């Protein structure tokens, strides 16, 4: 079992300042909009939640694919989550493992701080 480093505030990427900070840059607004757009789909939100809440910090696609849609549809939604930067993946043999980069959760929490 691979150990995941605990997330600290120092791990946060400077990409996404809190919404209460003045003057959100165009680049940051684009990045945040892409993240929210990806999470606006209920299937994507469920998949993201399953990955983010997994106790081992990462999960095989085979363990999260039962969300009521076909496997190609699950792959499509996971690709959208990867493209938005919310998930990263690693292929191991025939399976793909997904995880949420620690800086994503920290940045998202700071947006609403």
Secondary structure, DSSP 8 states (H G I E B T S, - for coil): --------GGG--TT---TTSS---HHHHHHHHHHHHHHTSHHHHHHHHHHHT-TTS-EEGGGT--SSS-HHHHHHHHHHHHHTTS-EEEEETTEEEEE--HHHHHHHHHHT-
